[in-house]
Amino acid sequence: MAQRGEDDEERLRKAQMKRLQEMQKAQELESQKREVARRFLTDSAYGRLMNVRLSSHELYDQVINLIVAMAQNRRIDEGNGKMTEEQLIGVLGKLTTKREPTMEFKHK
């Protein structure tokens, strides 16, 4: 019986370690995303993106991925060419606009 209790404790300890490692990886990834945003966005645009992060994490991820792609394609650079809040609002508008459903009538 004592052996079984030790096995359960060992499994529990391993599960806790695995979960801790996953949480650390998630924190590192989030830290990298924020660093990218800081590098390529003005302060006001960064603030708006952090608000987006609070309300919609999926949209936040899409915007970060888009910023990375734009930086890789040299459409924005780290120097003076940071993305402004107005530009970010435009990007957010494009990513969030939903198509209006259309109805088609067929006349006989």
Secondary structure, 3 states (H helix, E strand, C coil): CHHHHHHHHHHHHHHHHHHHHHHHHHHHHHHHHHHHHHHHECHHHHHHHHHHHHHCHHHHHHHHHHHHHHHHCCCCCCCCCCECHHHHHHHHHHHHCCCCCCCCCCCC
